[in-house]
């Protein structure tokens, strides 16, 4: 068995042809391919507007800035996430308020948010992370847990929330009732559905990642989507130095029209057309990739079931709604082996892994800045101590999946 990486990129579609088109055009920075990717991505997720950027972090920063979060403001953010979710809050001089998460999903739930609001009624926003590719409970309090997986028979579990109306104690309703802006960190969550809505069309702003190991990639890159025209216009201006006119529009005008104005001290967050070309090819296969990752998840659920010391991820609702970016297992208190030795054994067997995540309350900066204690995050601590992310990518073969499952079973026997 050849080594199995944690992630493997598939660029066997139209990537080369589209990149070649860009190279032949002579226009390599943000131009027509970016505009096309924005249009197609917005159509895919059902958003009015989409703005390409050079990373999900850039998208998150633009979203926070466009929504008016500033010095002294408080923003709720889960502790089980990558640092970008919190660092962009600090960019604006605001303060993250860290939340514990639900066991099995690493998601913030309505109950968790309601409790946080009671402690911090002055908070201005929620930075919501759709962990692993699964949507958080946006518009209905009627989760149906299916023991780590779901079946075709559950396809209508969310019919009551298909259009998010009427809302029943979901996160979106809570945010609206308490005047919280809702920023969705969807770095893991494309294409992800909540009922009949795509993630990317629900909150005030949604931010996607096109990093190399994500569900679709541009190498480095991201996207901000919104239905709020003011948020879109602000993000688009701030994306490129605070310039009030799009460079592609200026240089493709029928008449020479070089003049522009700087209306704010913006950033340098634009996406090159070469990267957008890759993204267009990847977007064409997004559903194909998602189905393949779901098949991997189904194999893992079957191959790793009934291991008493191993907790599998919980899937709320239809598996078809999940992007399956990650498949995170947790070695529980029954495990004969610790998480780190477990990873080492898998590595020795040629199996790549990752850890999602070391929670932010354990990171030096946040721990010291906000005097954070592990005892205030009991669920995240329980997850952190045993969590391991197994290989998950569309091209995983049946043989590779079988090998991973057999190796896990062997290691966990002690």
N, C-alpha and C positions, 0 to 999 in steps of 0.2 A: 504494500500500500504506500503510494506516494504521500508526502506530507499534505495535510488538509489545512489550508489557511483559515483564519477566522472569517475573512471576507475575500471575495475574488470578483473583480469588475468584468462585466460582459460588454464589450464594445464591438460586437459582431454584426451590428445592424448598419445603418446609414451614416455612422459617425465619420468615417473616412471621406465619404463623398461630400458630406456637408462641410466638413473642415476644408476640403480641397476647394470648394466653391468660395469660401471666405478668403483663402490664400490667393486665389486667382483674382478676386475682386480688388485686392490692394487695400481694403479697408478692414483692419484687424481689431480695432477697438469697438466700443458700443455702437451698433448700427442696426441694419435691417434684420439680422438674425435675432438680436435681442428683442426687437419690437415684435417679431413673429413669435418668439418663445413666450413673451408676455401675453400676447393675444391667445395663444393656444392653451397656455396654462390656466389663465383666467376662465376660459370656456370649460376646461376640464373640471375645475373645482367649483364652478358656479359663482365666481366672484365677479363684481363689476370691474375691478381694477387689479392689475398686477404690475410689480416693479422689480426688475432683475437687479441683483446686487452681487458683490463678489464673495459673500459668505452669509450664512445664517446669522452670525453675530452682527454683521452690518445691518441685516434686516431687523433684528431685535432692537438694535440701537436706534435705528430710524423710527421704528414703531413707538418706542418709549418717548423719543423726542417729539414726534408728531402729535402724540396724545397729551403733551403738556406736562409730563412728569418732571419735577424739578427738585432743587435743593430742599431737604427736609421732608419730602414726601415719603410715605411708606408704601411698599409694594409687596404683596404676598408672593412667595415663590417656594416651590417644594425643595426640600433638602436633597432629594434623590434626583439630581440632574447634573449636567455639565456646567462648569463655572460660567459659561457665556450667559446663561439664563439670569444670573445674579449680577455679573460684572457690568452689564449694560445699564443696570439700575444705578450702580455706583458712578458710571460715566456721567450721569446727569446730576450727581450730588444727592440722589435719593437713597433710601435705605431699604434693603430687602428684609422682610420679616419671614423667617423660614418656617415651613410647615412640614409636619410629619405626613406620611402617605399610607395608603391601604396595602395590607399584606397581600401578596399574590399578583398585584398589578403595578405597584409603585406609583399609583395615581392619587391625586388630590380628589377627595369626595365632597359632596355637598355638606355632610356633617362636619368634616374637617374645616371647611371654609367658614361655615356658620360659627363654629367655636372660635376661630381666629378673629372673626369680625367682632365678636363679643369682647375680646381682649384688646382689639385695636380698631375701634370704630372709626378712627380718623384715616385709615388706609385709603389710598387713592386708586389702586389697581390690583389685579391678579395676573401674575405671569404663570399661565397654565401650561404644563408640559404633558403632551400626549405620549406617554412613556412607551417605548418599544414598538410603537405603531398602532396602539389601541387608543381610541377616543375616550377621553374622560366623560363623565356623566353630564352632558351639556344641558339637556332639556327635559329629562324625565327622571323621577325618583324610583322608577320601576326596573332596576337591574335584575337580571336573572342569571345567577351563577350556575355554570354547568361543569363543575368539578374539574376545571383546568382545560375544558374544551367544549365545543358546541357541535351541533349536528344540523343537517339540512332542515329538520323539523322545527328549528328555532328561527327560521328566516323572518318570521313576523313578530319577533319578540318586541321590537321597537316600533310597531306600527302606530302606536299612540303618539309617538314623538317624531313621526316621519317628517313633519314640517315644522317641528319645534313649537307647535301651537295647538292646544294650550300647553303651557309649561307647568310641570309639577315638580317644584323644589329642585330643579337642576341648577348647575353652576351659572348658566347664563342668566336665569331668572334671579338668582341670589345677587349676582353682580348688578343687574339692573335695579333691583329693589334697594340696594345700598349705595348706589352711585359709583360703583367700581368700574373702571375701564377694564376690558378683558383683552389681554394680549395672549395669543396662543403660540407657544413654542412647539411647532410641528416639525422639528428637525427629523423626527423618526416617522412622521405620519403622512406619507404620501405613497399611494392613494389610500386614504382612510375615510370611512363613512361613519356618520352618526345618524341612524335611521336612514332616511333617503337624502340626507344632505351630506355633501363632502366637507371634510375639514378644510378650511380655507375660505368658507363662505358664511361663517357664523359670528365670530367675535369682532371686536373693533379693528383688530389687525392680526393677521396670521403670518408666521415666519417659517419658511422651509429651508432645509439644507440640501445642497447638491454636492456635498463633500464626496471624496472618492469611495467611501464605504457605504454611502446612503442608498436608498431604494432606487433612485435615479441619480446620475452624477453629471457634473460638468468639469470634474477634477477638483476645482474650488469654485464655490458659487452658492447662490441662494435666491430666494424670492420672497417678497412681501405681497400679500393680497389683502384687499379690504373692499368693503362696500361703501365706505365713507370717502367722498370725493375730496374733502379737505385734507384728510390723512394722506391720501394718494398724492395730491399735489405737493404737499409739504415734503413727503418722503422723496419724491422725484427731484425736487429742487435741492434738497440737502444731500442727495446721493452724489452729486457732482459739484462740490465747492459752493453751493448756494447760488448757482447760476440759474437765471430765470428762464432760459431757453434751452431746449434739448439740442445737443450738438449735431445729431443726425438730421434733425429737422432743418437746422440752419444751413447745413452743407448740401442738402438735397432740394432746397427751395428753387423754384424756377428762375428767380432773380437773385443775384448776389445779395446776401443778407447776413453780414458777419456780426452785426452789433448784438451785444447782450449786456445784461446787468447782473451784478452780484447783490442779492437781496438778503443774504444771511451768511454767517461763517460756517459753511457746510463741510462735507467730508469727501473723501475720494473712495467711493464705494461702488463704482460702476463695474459691470461685467463685460469682458471683451467678447467680441463676436465669435472668436474662435471657440471659446467656452460655450457660448450659446448654441453654436452649431452642434456640438456634442449633446447638449441638453435637448435639442429638438429631436435628435435621433433616439435618445433615451426615452423621451416622452412618448414616442410612437409605440414603445414596447412596455410601457408602465404596467398595464394590466396583465400582460404576459409574465412579467417579472413577479408581480404580486401573487399570481396564481401558483407560480413555481415555488415561491417562498412559503405559501400556505401548505403546499404538498410536503415541504420539508417539516413544517410544524406538525402536521398530522402524523408523519412518520415518527417524529420525536415523541409525541404523546403516546403513540402505541408502543414504541420501542423502549420507553423509559417508565412506563406505568408500573405500579406495584413495587416500586423501590421505596421502602419505608423511610429511608433517611434522605429522600430527595423530593422536594416540593417543586412541582411544575408550575409554570405561569398560569394564572387564571384568565380565561377569555370570557368577557361579558358580551353576550349577544352573538350574532352570526360570525363565524370565522371569516366569512367573505368581506366583512366590514373592516377587518384588521389588516394593516400593511405588512405585519410580520417582519419588521426591520430587525428585531432582536428576539432571541429565545433564551430567556434568563431562567436558570434553575437555581434553587437554594438548597444547600446542604443544611439540614435541620439539626436539632439537638441529638438526634439518634445516630448521626453519622459517625462511623468509626475513623474518619479522616477529616482533617481540617481543610478549609478552602484552599489555602496556599499550597500544601502538599498535593491536593487534588489537581490543581492546575499544573504543578510540576510533573505529575505522572502523565497527564494528558499531553503535555509538551514532549515528554520522552517518547510517547507513542506517536508523535508526529501530528498532533491535533492542536490547532491554534485556538485560543480562547481570548476573552477580554473580561473586564469587570465593569458593570454599569449599575451603580457608580460607588466610588468612595464618597459618602454624602458630604455636602458642603459644610455642614456644621463641624466636620472633622478637619477641614482645610485650615491651615494656620491663619491666613488672613481673616477669614470670616469668624473663626473661633475666637481670635483675640480681639477683633474689632467689636464684636457684639456679645462677648462673654458667653458663648454658647456651650451648653453641656449635653453630652450624649443622653443623659437621663430624660431630657425633654423630647427626645425623638426615639421612643422605644421600638416602633415598628421599623423605621429606617435602620436602626441598629441591628435588629434581628435579620433584616434582609442583607445588610452590608457584611455581616460576619460570615455569611455562607454563599453569597451570590456569585455565579459564574455564567458568562454568556457563551453559549456553544456556537460553532460555525453556523452561519445562516446566510446563504446567497443562492440565487436561482439555479446555478449550474451544479449544485451539489448532487452527486449521483446516488442512486440507490445503494450501491456498494459502499460509498463513503459514509452515508448516513448509518448504514448497518454497522460499519466499523466503529463509528463514534458511539453508538448505543451499546455495543458489546464491550467496548473499552470502559465506558462509564459504569456498566454493571459489574465488571471485573474489579475496578478500583473500589467501588462502594461496598463490596463484600468484605473488605478489610483484610 
